[in-house]
Amino acid sequence: IVVKMHASNKDSKIFSLLKKSINTKIELNDDASVADALKNVKPYLCIGWTSTGLCESLNMNIIPVSLSDKNSEYVDQMVYRIKNRSFFWPEDKTLILDIALNKHKYKSTLDSLRM
């Protein structure tokens, strides 16, 4: 797992919390931008809340997953159509896991998010 902190959230405790609670390798990415981080890491999924990184990831052929509440007023009012262009955790958990386990569905899933 690679974590890219938001520029305004560099001192967040999220990274240290993750390191303590997940039994896997976690590293901090300090690239200047989300686009740079995505280019360098080449992740399978990009996970965020309502970050422009989710938009960047879709543009770079990486499936975006939002941790935001899909039905929140904030998500409804966004200019970027995050509801149509991202999956949501945990609402779309089954679909996200299916894509993670079945690489043949990856391209068609990306295409469906772009419609």
C-alpha positions in Angstrom: 0.0 0.0 0.0 1.3 3.4 -1.0 -0.1 6.5 0.7 0.0 9.9 -0.8 -1.0 12.6 1.7 -2.9 15.6 0.7 -0.7 18.7 0.6 -2.7 20.4 3.3 -2.6 17.3 5.5 1.1 16.5 5.7 1.1 16.1 9.5 -1.9 13.7 9.5 -2.0 10.8 11.8 -3.6 8.6 9.2 -0.3 7.2 7.9 0.9 6.1 11.3 -2.5 4.8 12.1 -2.5 2.7 9.0 1.0 1.3 9.7 -0.2 0.2 13.2 -3.5 -1.4 12.1 -2.7 -3.1 8.8 -0.4 -6.1 8.6 1.2 -5.3 5.2 3.9 -3.0 3.8 2.9 0.6 3.8 5.0 3.4 2.4 4.6 7.1 2.1 4.8 8.7 -1.3 6.2 12.2 -1.3 5.9 13.0 -5.0 5.0 16.6 -5.7 1.6 15.8 -7.3 -0.9 13.1 -7.5 -0.3 12.7 -11.2 3.4 12.1 -10.5 2.6 9.6 -7.8 0.3 7.7 -10.1 2.9 7.7 -12.8 5.6 6.4 -10.5 3.6 3.9 -8.5 1.2 2.6 -11.2 -1.4 1.4 -8.7 -4.3 -0.9 -9.6 -6.8 1.3 -7.7 -6.6 4.9 -6.4 -8.5 5.4 -3.2 -9.4 8.8 -1.7 -12.4 10.8 -0.5 -13.4 13.5 -2.9 -9.9 14.3 -4.1 -9.0 15.5 -7.6 -6.7 12.5 -7.5 -9.7 10.3 -8.3 -10.3 12.3 -11.5 -6.6 12.1 -12.3 -6.5 8.3 -11.7 -9.4 7.7 -14.1 -7.6 9.9 -16.8 -4.6 7.7 -16.2 -6.4 4.3 -16.6 -6.5 3.6 -12.9 -9.9 2.8 -11.2 -10.9 5.4 -8.6 -12.5 4.4 -5.3 -14.0 7.0 -3.0 -14.3 6.5 0.7 -16.9 9.3 0.9 -20.6 8.7 1.6 -22.1 8.3 -1.9 -25.3 9.8 -0.7 -23.9 12.9 1.1 -25.0 16.3 0.1 -21.3 17.3 -0.5 -20.9 14.5 -3.1 -24.2 15.6 -4.7 -23.0 19.2 -5.1 -19.6 18.4 -6.7 -19.0 19.7 -10.2 -17.0 16.6 -11.0 -19.5 13.7 -11.3 -17.8 11.5 -8.8 -20.9 9.4 -8.4 -20.7 8.3 -12.0 -16.9 8.2 -12.3 -15.8 6.4 -9.2 -16.7 3.4 -7.1 -17.6 3.8 -3.5 -16.4 1.8 -0.5 -18.1 0.0 1.1 -21.2 0.3 -1.1 -19.4 -1.2 -4.2 -17.2 -3.6 -2.2 -18.3 -6.7 -4.1 -17.6 -5.1 -7.5 -14.3 -3.7 -6.3 -13.1 -7.1 -5.0 -14.3 -8.7 -8.2 -12.3 -6.3 -10.3 -9.3 -6.8 -8.1 -9.5 -10.6 -8.6 -10.5 -10.6 -12.3 -8.1 -8.5 -14.4 -10.1 -9.3 -17.5 -12.8 -6.9 -16.2 -10.5 -4.0 -15.6 -10.6 -2.4 -19.1 -14.4 -2.7 -19.4 -14.8 -1.3 -15.9 -12.7 1.7 -16.8 -14.7 2.2 -20.0 -18.0 2.1 -18.0 -16.7 4.8 -15.6 -15.9 7.1 -18.5 -19.4 7.0 -20.0 
